[in-house]
């Protein structure tokens, strides 16, 4: 590698690319301020030890062994541009050395929240079913087409999880004058109250809500925690909208609950992605399907690059990152999301 006075950045943003997450002028800024080495994430360990020793930043969330991390003496921050924290690096070692691990996942909060609201409105007013019936010449006019329709306004809405996405969703729902109940065991009630929502148990959220949004991350403690009993406890005809990761639900049980007519559902995420063509959910009535596209907007990807550059500038001055969300020592080891395969 040519000698340079510029700090070194190792870029391994799979499945993203630098062109995806930076506007052309911002990518030019990155290359002007830093020496950038792009490498497949699986090949970082094979880089020359001198290169590893000079790297100040990593853009991406590549698997790192203890030995590889130990060689990276100048490393200050790992910028995760996938958003989910994977169990693929020695976080304790990084924290012990003062290396920041941050995510840009907040960029997806507003796009995903808007998609969730669209799904909930579609379920409440059977928009998609009515459109399909119209195309087939089987439409029901006026009140005949609204036999199962209901309002979000003045309804009871439950949210499971209250991170960036849950907060964005609550802000969108303010105009509906709904009673919003939130379950998040990682937050004190005061945080929820300050956000204008009502703290509630999981049981209360499930049994009382006409619409339930699930935006909780997958952890070591909550895989499939929403199971057949959970769906059975929901109100008859309630809507269930899944926006975070499919592993928080027993997906077979969810499909059974929809197939029985007890609830209706929508999901942007699935146990396998892409799904087999013969998967049961593809043709399940009462289920709205979205191919993990809720957050995948170019505007969101480009915000990632802005956040990365802003926090690099702070770190270069010896200050902590503030735009990206820092992984926490106490919770990072509990995260169990699977990596995404498509942008």
Secondary structure by P-SEA (a helix, b strand, c coil): cccccbbbbbbccccccccccccaaaaaaaaaacbbbbbcccccccccaaaaaacccccccccccaaaaaacccccbbbbcccccccccaaaaaaaacbbbbbccccaaaaaaaaaaaaaaaaacaaaaaaaaaaaccccccccccccccccccbbbbbccccaaaaaaaaaacccccbbbbbbccccaaaaaaacbbbbcaaaaaacccbbbbbccccccccccccaaaaaacccbbbbbbcccccccaaaaaaaaaaaccccccccccccccccccccccccccbbbbcccccccaaaaaaaaaaaaaaaaaaaaccccccbbbbbccccccccccccccc
